[in-house]
Amino acid sequence: MIRRLFGGRKGHSELDPTRSDLVVVVSCFDDAEACSAALERGVASEPALAVDEQVVLRHHLVLPVDSVATAVSIAAQDHYALADVGEPTDGTVSLVLQRVQVLDALHCSQERSRMAGLAQRHDGTVLGWDALQPAAATE
């Protein structure tokens, strides 16, 4: 915690979201589940979430096709990148926005709310989120 407050992790490079060894270490696709509960579940499961290590946090959304570019542009202001876009169906498309960060319950909840607001402003929905880490970090 103190490392995060005072800019710890200096000398460590940011996690590369394109690494081939990334595995899902925690996910939540239930609006009723708190981030803290999901993260506790992630720590207790296999592969286990490595606390205080960077993750690739991914948010799964469904948006109208004509609002995707605007939503992605807005998310980019918070360092999110478009990771995946599905095939359009009935005027909507599923997409994944991702960024690298250290994940704790507070920040997870904030980002979850940020994505819910983004989706709502663009007549879309959030399906859920997941986080990935290198397989070696989870052992």
Disulfide bonds with the S-S distance in Angstrom:
none
